[in-house]
Amino acid sequence: MDDFGFSARTSNPAFSEDTFSVASVQTGLGEVMTLHGTIQRTGILLLCVVVSAVWMWNRLLMPHHPGALRPFVLISVPGGLLVGLVTIFKKSWARFTAPLYALLEGLFLGTLSLALELHFQGIAIEAVALTFGTCLCLLLAYQSGFVCVTTRFRLGVTIATGGILIVYLAKMAMGVLGIRFLYHFGSGLVSILVSLAIVAIAALNLILDFDCVERGVQHGAPKYMEWYAAFGLVVTLIWLYFEVLSLLLKARDDRP
């Protein structure tokens, strides 16, 4: 139990067990967090991602001075990581850092999506549709009580996500040595099934995020935590988009 009287364990780094605890947030600031406010903030952050991605997409398609955009691409990934870490450790800054994080991630998403779109027409819009469709279905399932967030559910999703993280770290380490994870990099049936499982785990993390946000609202977290909660949801949605994009890429590449 934390100081608000609940445990909100999730594998999302933005939503740790004590995210909404008294020790983690500034209390006594007046207004409290609401679900409506969190939804609004999430919409604003997603709009920042879309605007940034569309801007980068359109600029890359322009024939004049494509090299001028290289600095934007180079700073988007490390910049997004740095701003994300700052947001996690300084939650009260989220109203400023979360939009900046969304804009930086949008730059990278726009670049990656266009690069794949040029080789596989329609893959970007398919990934976007599947990502938001999955999010909507899971939200409806959670709100209807069809999916119940139990301790075992949290533990299972957290362990599975931790396993994925370990695999990714091992893949990066072996990539430096020139060793490839064939089952993950390839486009065969096994690789597709692995990607499908990862997509499922990423989607289930959204359920944990919904539960964590709802508990924060119920226990009167400070108003600024609406921005932080929105940031956490966007982190999971971006991860889900990446994994859906990877799955679609493998599925298309496997076609005869």
LINSUL-V141965 format. One record per backbone hydrogen bond with DSSP energy under -0.5 kcal/mol. NH is the residue of the N-H (numbers start at 0). CO is the residue of the C=O. If there is no record, write none. Layout:
BEGIN
nh=NH co=CO
nh=NH co=CO
END
This chain:
BEGIN
nh=1 co=5
nh=4 co=1
nh=7 co=5
nh=7 co=16
nh=14 co=11
nh=15 co=13
nh=18 co=15
nh=20 co=17
nh=23 co=20
nh=24 co=20
nh=26 co=24
nh=30 co=28
nh=32 co=220
nh=37 co=33
nh=38 co=34
nh=39 co=35
nh=40 co=36
nh=41 co=37
nh=42 co=38
nh=43 co=39
nh=44 co=40
nh=45 co=41
nh=46 co=42
nh=47 co=43
nh=48 co=44
nh=49 co=45
nh=50 co=46
nh=51 co=47
nh=52 co=48
nh=53 co=49
nh=54 co=50
nh=55 co=51
nh=56 co=52
nh=57 co=53
nh=58 co=54
nh=59 co=55
nh=60 co=56
nh=61 co=57
nh=61 co=58
nh=64 co=62
nh=67 co=64
nh=68 co=65
nh=69 co=66
nh=71 co=68
nh=72 co=68
nh=73 co=69
nh=74 co=70
nh=75 co=71
nh=76 co=72
nh=77 co=73
nh=78 co=74
nh=79 co=75
nh=80 co=76
nh=81 co=77
nh=82 co=78
nh=83 co=79
nh=84 co=80
nh=85 co=81
nh=86 co=82
nh=87 co=83
nh=88 co=84
nh=89 co=85
nh=92 co=89
nh=93 co=90
nh=95 co=92
nh=96 co=92
nh=97 co=93
nh=99 co=95
nh=100 co=96
nh=101 co=97
nh=102 co=98
nh=103 co=99
nh=104 co=100
nh=105 co=101
nh=106 co=102
nh=107 co=103
nh=108 co=104
nh=109 co=105
nh=110 co=106
nh=111 co=107
nh=112 co=108
nh=113 co=109
nh=114 co=110
nh=115 co=111
nh=116 co=112
nh=117 co=113
nh=118 co=115
nh=119 co=115
nh=122 co=119
nh=125 co=121
nh=126 co=122
nh=127 co=123
nh=128 co=124
nh=129 co=125
nh=130 co=126
nh=131 co=127
nh=132 co=128
nh=133 co=129
nh=134 co=130
nh=135 co=131
nh=136 co=132
nh=137 co=133
nh=138 co=134
nh=139 co=135
nh=140 co=136
nh=141 co=137
nh=142 co=138
nh=143 co=139
nh=144 co=141
nh=145 co=140
nh=146 co=140
nh=147 co=145
nh=148 co=146
nh=149 co=147
nh=153 co=149
nh=154 co=150
nh=155 co=151
nh=156 co=152
nh=157 co=153
nh=158 co=154
nh=159 co=155
nh=160 co=156
nh=161 co=157
nh=162 co=158
nh=163 co=159
nh=164 co=160
nh=165 co=161
nh=166 co=162
nh=167 co=163
nh=168 co=164
nh=169 co=165
nh=170 co=166
nh=171 co=167
nh=172 co=168
nh=173 co=169
nh=174 co=170
nh=175 co=171
nh=176 co=172
nh=177 co=174
nh=178 co=173
nh=181 co=179
nh=183 co=180
nh=184 co=180
nh=185 co=181
nh=191 co=187
nh=192 co=188
nh=193 co=189
nh=194 co=190
nh=195 co=191
nh=196 co=192
nh=197 co=193
nh=198 co=194
nh=199 co=195
nh=200 co=196
nh=201 co=197
nh=202 co=198
nh=203 co=199
nh=204 co=200
nh=205 co=201
nh=205 co=202
nh=206 co=202
nh=207 co=203
nh=208 co=204
nh=209 co=205
nh=210 co=206
nh=211 co=207
nh=212 co=208
nh=213 co=209
nh=214 co=210
nh=215 co=211
nh=216 co=212
nh=217 co=213
nh=218 co=214
nh=219 co=216
nh=220 co=215
nh=222 co=30
nh=224 co=221
nh=225 co=222
nh=226 co=223
nh=227 co=223
nh=228 co=224
nh=229 co=225
nh=230 co=226
nh=231 co=227
nh=232 co=228
nh=233 co=229
nh=234 co=230
nh=235 co=231
nh=236 co=232
nh=237 co=233
nh=238 co=234
nh=239 co=235
nh=240 co=236
nh=241 co=237
nh=242 co=238
nh=243 co=239
nh=244 co=240
nh=245 co=241
nh=246 co=242
nh=247 co=243
nh=248 co=244
nh=249 co=245
nh=250 co=246
nh=251 co=247
nh=252 co=248
nh=253 co=249
nh=254 co=251
END
